[in-house]
Amino acid sequence: FAATVREFADASDLLLLHVDLDVLDPQYVPSSSTPSANGLTIDQTADAMAAVFQTGKVIAVCVSSLNPGGGQRGARSVKSATTLIEKALAGWMTIPFVPGS
């Protein structure tokens, strides 16, 4: 995975990292409207995001597909999203210079 990310980053000036929470296993986002059976763990997803951050080219991050509804299921999904964001963003140490900004 990291080699593919590096190859893509080498061909790009800047990267936008977009993560749909439905890549996570349903145990983490039980309120997902499009669950992924045998999806990723929070740590696996944070590690994948870290590989992208390590390129030094990430200018923005977008996390989507959080459905906070559904009572306890929604609360579990929000907790998982928060945990993922906290873990992943801890590894985002470099923001690239954008000319004209």
Secondary structure, 3 states (H helix, E strand, C coil): CHHHHHHHHHCCCCEEEEEEHHHECCCCCCCCCCCCCCCECHHHHHHHHHHHHCCCCEEEEEEECCCCCCCHHHHHHHHHHHHHHHHHHCCCCCCCCCCCC
